[in-house]
Amino acid sequence: MPSQLTRGYTIALVAAVILSTTAIFINYLTQTYHLPALVLAFWREAFVVVTLLPILAIFQPKLLKVERRHVPYLALYGLVLALFNSLWTLSVALNGAAVSTVLVYSSAAFTVLLGHWLLKETLGWVKLVAVLFSLLGCLFVSGAYDPATWAGNVLGIVTGILSGLAYALYSLMGRSASQRGLSPWTTLCATFGFAAVYLLTVNLGTGGVLPGSAARPADMLWLGEAWTGWAVLFVLAAVPTLLGYGLYNVSLIYLPSSVANLVATSEPAFTAVIAYFLLHEQLNAIQVGGSVLILGGVVFLRLFENVAASRSSPVSARVQKPPQA
């Protein structure tokens, strides 16, 4: 129904706006405190659970009840989330915000293709054009069109591409979770809980072998008495992460995973605008053009879906109309 599509697009766009602030928080924490990427990822997951769990316990306790048959699925979903957040945070550390943003939104193409193969979502020229617009827009907004940005950083590029693949898998599993009848907030609390356990295990069990992990257990308290750092980390988890991921999961009730992920690619454009107003970073003509491309791809996709929905409505109405006596 057109109303459901409109609701899904609106929720996905709001999620993108909220999530667009995460890069600012992550950049601040990694540059100011040199917080290891996987340590940051653990605390981000843990603080989401610490924030959401009491809220659900007080206002919606039934959402904390999960059928046993769903637990293995949620554990796997949490593993995908842990991989995505780890790879994304590590990609920012290795590539900087520009290249990592472009690489993570390779997820748009991954999601369209995997959604078609695994969930039987439609794949047409409209989606492919929207993917092209989104990828080109991300390239221009981030400034990663400069070849020098990519030079001599094979590990960073591979990490960034894997973060895009992990984001695509996260989107697909979110859509699958909604089809299983799981509440997006139940899913969010459970997956972030599992992700926190996985990341704690990785940080404490690898001895710093993995890039960005804790070299020793004491590194888990890297921020020490830097209370401002802890506050920023908590806000990162409690506001943009919790609300952003939560609303994105809600949008997957109304939209195919490929469409929701395409709408999410508007995040870099919103990040650029927020950085302009909060950090006084200037947008050049290429970045403005890239923002227009990203948002244009979303609008293009929405208009065609609206036309398709309006064309199908009269047909279904005629089919369902009872015969005259």
Secondary structure, DSSP 4 states (H G I P E B T S, - for coil): -HHHHHHHHHHHHHHHHHHTTHHHHHHHHHHHS---HHHHHHHHHHHHHHHHHHHHHHH-GGGG---GGGHHHHHHHHHHHHHHHHHHHHHHHHHHHHHHHHHHTTHHHHHHHHHHHHS-----HHHHHHHHHHHHHHHHHHTTTSGGGTTT-HHHHHHHHHHHHHHHHHHHHHHHHHHTT--HHHHHHHHHHHHHHHHHHHHHHSTT-STTS-SSGGGGGTTTT-HHHHHHHHHHIIIIIHHHHHHHHHHHHHS-HHHHHHHHTTHHHHHHHHHHHHS-PPP-HHHHHHHHHHHHHHHHHHHHHHHHHHHHHHHHHHHHSPPP-
